[in-house]
Amino acid sequence: MRHESYLKRQARRLSRGQINRRRFIMSALATGVTMPTAVSLAEKAEAAVPRKGGLFRLGLGGTDLRQNAVLRYSLGDTLTDIGPDGQVRAALADNIEHDPAFIQWVFDLRRGVTFHNSRSLSADHVVTSLQSAAGLDNVKSIRASSPHQVIVKLNRRDPQFAHQLAQAAYIIVSQDASLLSGSGAYQMHTIKHGVLTLSRNQNDWHPARGHFNQLMIAAMPQALTRQTAITNGEVDFVDQIDPTMTALLERAPGVNLHTSTGFSSIELQTNFAMHEEDAAVLRQSFRDTIDLAAVKKQALLGYAATDPDHTDFQNTLYKDQHRGTRQSRTLTISVTARHAATPAMLEAITEAAESMGYQLVEAAQTDSDLWLAETPTLKGAGSHIVSLCPDEITAHASNLTGHRDTDQVTPLSAQKITSYSWFT
C-alpha cells in the first residue's frame, strides 16, 4: 500500500514535469516492480500531461451546423465573454463601462486583434456586426465614437446587456456577416462532404486557447450516428446525447459522459378555444394536476430540470373538489412536433385530464382545442402547462492521443456541403 501511494505521488510529479522519465523509472524499480511495469507506468503518467497539437474530432448534432455555438466560438469572438464563475470578462472589448441607468454602454476595443482575412479590428466592424445580428430589439443606436470605441444606447435599462453580447449570435466579423472572416482561435481550412476542418490561427490574440493544431467538425444530426461514432472511436467528442443512451455509453470502454445544465426547453403549450378567463382556469388546473417530477423522470430519465411557472411558482396537486367540474367536455390534442419526451408528456397530460373529468382525443389537425408544441428555446410564461429544461449531455474519449491524420477519418451520415458560400 505504501509502495502504491509512493508510485502515485511520483506519477503525479512526472505528469507535472517535476521529475523526468528516467527518475520516475528508477523510483519505480526501487519499489520492486519490474522494468516493463515501470516503463508502462511512465507512459501512462506522460499520457496524462496536457500537450498542444494534434487533431480533435467532434461530431455535432443539430439541423444547422452554422448555428452551433462550438463552431461559432471556434471561428470568431464576441465583445464579452462569460467566465467559469458566471461573471462577464473582457474579450474583444477590454474595457466596458455603462451609465447608472444601464442605458448607455461604452466598449473600448482591444488593440492588435487581426481577423482571418488579415484585417485589423475596428469599431466599424463591431457596429456592422451588431446591426446585422438578430435579437437586439432593445438597442436604440450603435455608433463608433472613435476607431477603437463603440457606444450603444438602449431603449430601456438592461443590467445584463454585457452578458447578452457574450452569446454566439453576436460574433464580430470583418465583412459580409461571414464567420470565415472572424478572429477566433481557429480558421476554416476545408469544407468537404459535411466535414469542416479548422486550423489553428497563428495570429490569435489570445495565447491561452487553441491547444489543438486542427479541429475536425462533422455534421451528425442523428443521435444514433453520434453514439456509434464515439463508441467506434471515429470522433473524440459528441454532443446532444439522448438520455436513453446514457446507460449504454457509460459501459462503453474509453468513453466518459459529462452532464451540465442545458439552455433549451421542451414545452407543452396550450391554445384553448374558449373564453380567456375559462382558458386560464383550465390551464392552471393542468399545471396543478401534473406531477412534473414524475414527468421529468419518465420523459428524460431525470436528466432535466422543471421550468418553474413564472406566474405561480408552487406546483401542487389538483384539489379534489375541482375534479369532474366539466364531465361532458372533450379536449382534442394535436401533436405538432415530436421529441423523445413526447410520449411521457402525452401520458402525463392525459392522466391529468382524466382526473379532472376530461377525455382527450389525439388528432392530426392543428386548429384543435388543445395545441401541443415543443420549442427549442425558452418562452415566456403563461401559455405552457408543462415545461422541462433538458440537461446537456456530452461524451468524450477518455484517452486523447491527439495526433491523427484528417484524411483517415470518415464520419458517418455526413451532410454534403459543396462550397464556402454555404457558410456565409
C-alpha positions in Angstrom: 0.0 0.0 0.0 2.9 2.4 0.8 4.5 1.5 -2.5 1.3 2.2 -4.3 1.0 5.6 -2.7 4.6 6.4 -3.4 4.2 5.5 -7.1 1.1 7.6 -7.4 3.0 10.6 -6.0 5.9 10.0 -8.4 3.5 9.6 -11.3 1.9 12.9 -10.3 5.3 14.6 -10.2 6.2 13.2 -13.6 2.9 14.5 -15.1 3.6 17.9 -13.7 7.2 18.0 -15.0 8.8 18.0 -11.6 10.9 14.9 -12.4 12.0 13.3 -15.6 11.2 9.9 -17.1 14.5 8.4 -16.0 14.0 9.5 -12.4 10.5 8.0 -12.3 11.6 4.6 -13.7 14.4 4.4 -11.2 11.9 5.3 -8.4 9.5 2.6 -9.6 12.3 -0.1 -9.8 13.3 0.8 -6.2 9.8 -0.3 -5.0 10.3 -3.7 -6.5 8.3 -3.5 -9.8 9.7 -5.0 -13.0 11.2 -2.9 -15.8 8.2 -3.4 -18.2 5.8 -2.4 -15.4 7.9 0.7 -14.7 8.0 1.7 -18.3 4.3 1.2 -18.7 3.6 3.4 -15.6 5.8 6.1 -17.0 3.9 6.0 -20.3 0.6 6.3 -18.6 1.8 9.3 -16.5 3.2 11.1 -19.5 0.0 10.5 -21.5 -1.9 12.5 -18.8 0.3 15.6 -19.4 -1.6 18.2 -21.5 0.2 18.8 -24.7 -0.5 21.2 -27.5 -1.0 19.8 -31.1 -2.9 17.1 -32.8 -6.4 16.8 -34.2 -9.6 17.0 -32.2 -12.6 15.4 -33.9 -16.1 16.5 -33.0 -19.5 15.1 -34.0 -22.1 17.8 -33.5 -25.9 17.5 -33.8 -28.5 20.0 -34.8 -30.2 20.8 -38.1 -27.9 23.7 -38.9 -24.2 23.4 -38.1 -23.7 27.1 -38.9 -25.6 28.0 -35.7 -23.7 25.6 -33.5 -22.1 27.5 -30.6 -18.9 25.3 -30.5 -18.2 26.1 -34.2 -19.1 29.8 -33.9 -16.9 30.3 -30.9 -14.0 28.5 -32.6 -14.1 30.8 -35.6 -15.0 34.1 -34.0 -15.1 36.2 -30.9 -17.6 38.3 -29.1 -17.2 41.6 -27.3 -17.6 40.0 -23.9 -17.1 36.5 -22.5 -18.5 34.6 -19.6 -16.0 33.0 -17.2 -16.4 29.7 -15.3 -17.7 31.7 -12.4 -20.5 33.2 -14.5 -19.1 36.7 -14.5 -18.6 38.9 -17.5 -15.0 39.2 -18.6 -13.2 41.0 -21.4 -12.9 39.6 -24.9 -12.7 41.8 -27.9 -13.7 44.7 -25.6 -11.0 45.0 -23.0 -12.9 47.7 -21.1 -16.7 48.0 -20.5 -18.5 51.0 -18.9 -22.1 52.0 -18.5 -24.1 54.8 -17.0 -26.0 54.4 -13.7 -29.3 53.7 -15.5 -27.7 50.9 -17.7 -29.0 52.7 -20.8 -25.7 53.7 -22.4 -22.8 51.2 -22.8 -19.3 52.1 -23.8 -17.0 49.4 -25.2 -13.2 50.1 -25.6 -11.9 47.6 -28.2 -8.8 45.5 -27.8 -5.8 46.6 -29.8 -3.8 44.2 -32.0 -6.7 41.9 -33.0 -6.4 40.6 -36.5 -9.2 38.8 -38.5 -8.6 35.7 -40.5 -8.5 37.9 -43.7 -5.7 39.9 -42.2 -7.8 43.0 -41.4 -7.5 44.7 -38.1 -10.4 45.0 -35.6 -12.0 48.4 -35.7 -15.2 50.0 -34.3 -16.8 49.9 -37.7 -16.6 46.1 -37.7 -18.4 46.0 -34.4 -21.1 48.3 -35.5 -21.8 46.4 -38.7 -21.8 43.0 -37.0 -24.2 44.0 -34.2 -26.5 45.9 -36.6 -26.9 42.8 -38.7 -27.5 40.5 -35.7 -30.9 39.4 -34.6 -32.3 39.6 -31.1 -31.1 43.1 -30.2 -34.6 44.7 -30.2 -33.7 46.8 -27.1 -30.9 48.5 -28.9 -31.7 52.1 -29.9 -28.5 53.0 -31.6 -24.9 51.8 -32.2 -22.2 54.1 -33.2 -18.4 54.3 -33.4 -17.2 57.2 -31.3 -13.6 56.5 -32.3 -11.7 53.8 -34.3 -11.5 51.7 -31.1 -14.6 52.7 -29.2 -18.3 51.8 -29.6 -21.2 53.4 -27.8 -24.5 51.5 -27.6 -27.8 53.1 -26.4 -30.7 51.0 -25.2 -34.4 51.8 -25.2 -34.7 50.6 -21.6 -32.3 49.7 -18.9 -30.7 46.3 -19.1 -28.0 45.4 -16.5 -27.4 42.1 -18.3 -26.6 43.6 -21.7 -22.9 42.7 -21.4 -24.0 39.1 -20.7 -26.2 39.0 -23.8 -23.3 40.2 -26.0 -21.3 37.1 -25.0 -23.7 34.8 -26.9 -22.6 33.1 -30.0 -25.1 35.0 -32.1 -23.1 38.2 -31.6 -19.8 37.1 -33.1 -17.8 40.1 -34.5 -16.7 39.6 -38.1 -14.9 41.9 -40.6 -17.1 41.6 -43.7 -20.4 40.3 -45.0 -21.5 38.7 -41.7 -19.4 35.6 -42.6 -17.6 33.6 -39.9 -14.9 33.0 -42.5 -13.7 36.5 -41.5 -13.8 36.0 -37.8 -11.0 36.4 -35.2 -11.3 33.1 -33.4 -8.6 30.6 -32.3 -9.3 28.6 -35.5 -9.9 29.5 -39.1 -11.6 27.5 -41.8 -9.3 25.1 -43.7 -11.5 22.8 -45.8 -15.2 22.1 -46.2 -16.0 18.7 -47.8 -19.0 16.4 -47.6 -20.3 17.6 -44.2 -16.9 17.7 -42.6 -15.3 21.1 -41.6 -11.6 21.2 -40.9 -10.3 24.1 -38.9 -6.7 25.1 -38.5 -5.1 26.9 -35.6 -5.0 30.7 -36.1 -1.3 31.5 -35.9 -2.1 35.2 -35.3 -4.5 34.6 -32.5 -4.6 37.4 -29.9 -5.5 35.1 -27.1 -2.5 32.9 -26.0 -4.4 30.7 -23.6 -6.5 28.9 -26.1 -6.3 27.0 -29.4 -4.5 24.0 -28.0 -5.1 21.7 -31.0 -3.4 22.1 -34.3 -6.7 21.2 -36.1 -10.4 20.6 -35.4 -12.5 18.3 -37.5 -16.2 19.0 -37.0 -18.6 16.5 -38.6 -22.3 17.2 -39.1 -24.2 14.3 -37.4 -27.8 15.2 -37.0 -28.9 11.8 -35.9 -28.4 10.8 -32.2 -27.7 7.2 -33.1 -25.0 8.3 -35.5 -23.2 10.3 -32.8 -23.4 7.4 -30.4 -22.0 5.0 -32.9 -19.2 7.4 -33.8 -18.0 7.9 -30.3 -18.1 4.3 -29.3 -16.3 3.2 -32.5 -13.6 5.8 -32.0 -14.4 7.8 -35.1 -14.7 11.1 -33.1 -13.4 12.3 -29.8 -16.4 14.3 -28.7 -20.2 14.3 -29.4 -23.0 16.5 -28.0 -26.7 16.2 -27.5 -26.7 12.7 -26.1 -30.1 11.1 -25.8 -30.8 10.3 -22.1 -32.0 6.8 -23.2 -28.4 6.2 -24.5 -26.6 7.1 -21.3 -26.7 3.7 -19.7 -25.1 2.1 -22.9 -22.4 4.8 -23.2 -21.5 4.5 -19.5 -20.5 0.9 -20.2 -18.6 1.7 -23.4 -14.8 1.4 -22.9 -12.9 4.7 -23.3 -16.0 6.9 -23.2 -16.7 9.5 -20.5 -20.1 11.3 -20.1 -20.5 14.8 -18.8 -23.7 16.4 -17.8 -24.3 20.1 -17.5 -27.3 22.5 -17.2 -29.0 22.9 -20.6 -30.2 26.1 -22.2 -33.3 24.8 -24.0 -36.7 23.7 -23.0 -39.4 21.3 -24.1 -42.8 22.9 -23.7 -46.4 21.7 -24.0 -48.2 24.9 -24.9 -52.0 25.4 -24.9 -54.4 27.3 -27.1 -57.9 26.8 -25.7 -60.8 27.8 -28.0 -62.8 29.3 -25.2 -63.2 32.5 -23.2 -59.8 33.7 -21.9 -60.9 33.5 -18.2 -62.1 29.9 -18.6 -58.9 29.1 -20.5 -56.7 30.5 -17.7 -58.6 28.4 -15.1 -58.2 25.3 -17.2 -54.6 25.9 -17.9 -53.8 26.4 -14.2 -55.8 23.2 -13.5 -53.5 21.2 -15.7 -50.4 22.8 -14.1 -51.6 22.0 -10.6 -52.5 18.4 -11.5 -49.5 17.2 -13.5 -46.6 15.8 -11.4 -43.6 17.4 -13.0 -41.1 15.3 -11.1 -42.7 12.1 -12.4 -42.7 13.5 -16.0 -39.1 14.5 -15.7 -38.1 11.0 -14.5 -40.2 9.2 -17.1 -39.6 11.5 -20.1 -35.9 12.3 -19.7 -34.7 9.7 -17.1 -34.1 12.6 -14.7 -31.7 14.4 -17.0 -33.7 17.7 -16.8 -35.0 20.4 -14.6 -38.6 21.5 -14.4 -39.0 25.0 -15.7 -40.9 27.0 -12.9 -44.1 28.6 -13.7 -43.4 32.4 -13.6 -47.0 33.1 -12.5 -47.3 30.5 -9.8 -44.0 29.1 -8.5 -45.6 26.4 -6.4 -46.9 23.3 -8.2 -49.4 21.5 -6.0 -51.7 18.5 -6.7 -55.1 19.4 -8.1 -57.7 19.8 -5.4 -60.2 17.1 -5.1 -63.1 19.5 -5.0 -62.3 20.6 -8.5 -62.4 17.2 -10.1 -65.2 16.4 -12.6 -66.4 20.0 -13.0 -66.7 19.6 -16.7 -67.6 16.0 -17.2 -69.2 16.4 -20.6 -66.3 18.2 -22.3 -63.8 16.6 -24.7 -60.4 18.1 -25.5 -58.7 17.3 -28.7 -54.9 17.1 -28.8 -52.8 17.9 -31.9 -49.2 17.0 -31.7 -47.3 19.4 -33.9 -43.7 18.2 -33.2 -42.2 15.0 -31.9 -39.5 14.6 -29.3 -38.1 11.8 -27.2 -40.1 13.2 -24.3 -43.4 13.4 -26.2 -44.9 10.0 -25.2 -44.3 10.6 -21.5 -45.6 14.1 -21.7 -48.7 12.9 -23.5 -49.3 10.3 -20.9 -49.0 12.8 -18.1 -51.4 15.3 -19.6 -53.8 12.5 -20.4 -53.8 11.3 -16.8 -54.3 14.8 -15.6 -57.2 15.4 -17.9 -58.9 12.2 -16.9 -58.6 13.1 -13.2 -60.3 16.4 -14.0 -63.1 14.8 -15.9 -61.9 15.4 -19.4 -61.5 12.9 -22.2 -58.5 13.6 -24.5 -58.5 12.6 -28.2 -55.4 12.9 -30.3 -56.0 14.4 -33.8 -53.9 15.4 -36.8 -55.2 18.9 -37.3 -53.6 21.8 -35.6 -56.7 24.0 -35.1 -58.0 22.0 -32.2 -58.9 23.0 -28.6 -55.6 21.9 -27.2 -52.4 22.6 -29.1 -49.3 20.6 -28.1 -46.0 22.1 -29.2 -42.3 21.7 -28.4 -40.0 24.6 -28.8 -36.1 24.6 -28.7 -35.9 27.9 -26.9 -37.2 29.3 -23.7 -40.6 31.0 -23.9 -42.4 33.5 -21.7 -44.8 32.2 -19.1 -48.5 31.9 -19.3 -49.2 29.6 -22.2 -47.3 26.4 -21.3 -48.7 23.7 -19.0 -45.6 21.5 -18.9 -42.0 22.7 -19.4 -38.8 20.7 -19.0 -35.3 22.0 -19.3 -33.2 19.1 -20.6 -29.6 18.7 -19.4 -26.8 19.0 -21.9 -25.2 15.5 -22.1 -21.9 15.2 -23.9 -19.4 12.3 -24.4 -15.7 12.4 -25.0 -12.9 9.9 -25.4 -11.1 9.2 -22.2 -7.7 8.9 -23.9 -7.0 11.7 -26.4 -3.7 10.9 -28.2 -4.2 14.0 -30.4 -2.1 13.2 -33.4 -4.2 11.8 -36.2 -4.4 12.2 -40.0 -7.5 14.1 -41.1 -7.7 12.0 -44.3 -8.2 8.8 -42.4 -11.4 10.0 -40.7 -14.7 9.1 -42.4 -17.6 10.4 -40.3 -21.0 8.7 -40.6 -24.1 10.2 -42.1 -22.3 13.4 -43.2 -24.3 16.1 -44.9 -22.9 17.2 -48.2 -21.5 20.7 -48.3 -20.1 21.8 -51.6 -18.8 25.4 -51.3 -17.8 28.1 -48.9 -21.0 30.0 -49.8 -22.7 27.5 -47.5 -21.0 29.1 -44.6 -21.7 32.8 -45.2 
